[in-house]
């Protein structure tokens, strides 16, 4: 089985590590590859058949896709790949030609192996890159090709609102993927515990990537700009044994974070504090790890405030941080000046895709 796994750009290596760790517990052969066919934000897993023993001692086949959907913290979608192809020059093709190439490719695929004719299906598409066609164009043509293929075996059904099977068609640059989306219409990064939305909340998958980069080892942990609590909640859901603190300046967001923590069942594991991160040392004498999505864009009123805010915050952080910090922001110059001016060393830097932007991610010590 080939599984196409989606995540945020810049997190492919972290997602690969998580998938390898999860699959290693199944005792089956597997191979995991970052950026298949050079496509960012994608990981490919080739996995052998897996089995488990039920409560009556019977050997049963395990659905690896379901297993990953239930356990992954970093993935967005788990797609059973049917086929992939590189269409050279498709971005420059006229719309009719581009769509004809895709339709002809799909029409030759054995989609009948993945859906019963009696099962209603739908096609969801995703397109990224310079093309003269839209996602809707792709959905229509791929749906037509699948329908006509299935007509050889009976009377296929289409149900766009409540399909039993979702075909996922992706055109990213000149690479086309077709598969069965086992995740459904709601991405895995949309956690069911979120009952309060901060206007610029962090994706839970990215929060987990930041936690992975921080490598907390049981020591005390703080998110000094915790907003709606995504980072501390996701850490608590990992059964983290150390002290977890969430500091937030605005009472409205702090109450929202508490509501989210209550919904997630981890309210008793997190200490939420109302306070200003630029006075961090007033709330904690020392902390081992600090991880946060720093204010920028929607999270702050005037961009002119950012350099001073960052300088003040990292000045306070220098008084209390014992081990490692991980922070993301769009404000590269402001954060780098604040980091170096306050005696920290940048150990690692990468870009991660979030909300249509590529945000700068730093590990500091």
Secondary structure, 3 states (H helix, E strand, C coil): CEEEEECCCCCHHHHHHHHHHHHHCCCCCEEEEECHHHCCCEEEEEECCEEEECCCCCEEEECHHHHHHHHCCCCCEEEEEEEEEECCCHHHCCHHHHHHHHHHHHHCCCHHHCCCCCCEEEEEEEEECCCCCCHHHHHHHHHHHHHHHHHHHCCCEECCCCCCEEEEEEEECCEEEEEEECCCCCCCCCCCCCCCCCCCCCCHHHHHHHHHHHCCCCCCEEECCCCCCHHHHHHHHCCCCCCEEEEECCHHHHHHHHHHHHHHCCHHHEEEEECCHHHHHHCCCCEEEEEEECCCHHHCCCHHHHHHHHHHHHHHHHHHEEEEEEEEECCHHHHHHHHHHCCCCEEEEEEEEECCEEEEEEEEC
